[in-house]
Amino acid sequence: MAVELKIGDVLRMKKPHPCGGSLWTVTRLGADIGVTCQECGRYVLLARSQLARRLKQVVVEDGESA
């Protein structure tokens, strides 16, 4: 399953971050995807395959109003 992402998209993962946050913002695209936790600001770099397995849903796509 290929996930189409853009910088600025907000993602919800299957498991929450240890800080308690469950929403992540896409900050880097390439072979690896960079995401930032919206709760604590932690930056994590994940391989596309890992992100596809851990992703639950794209909450807000860039350009949409929440």
DADAKA-V110119 format. One line per field, one symbol per residue. ss: DSSP state (h for helix, s for strand, l for the rest). burial: 1 if it has 16 or more other ideal C-beta (glycine too) atoms within 10 Angstrom, else 0. A space follows every 10 residues. Layout:
ss = ???
burial = ???
//
This chain:
ss = llllllllls ssslllllll llssssssll lsssssslll llssssshhh hhhhssssss llllll
burial = 0000100011 1010001000 0111110000 0011111100 0000010000 1000100100 000000
//
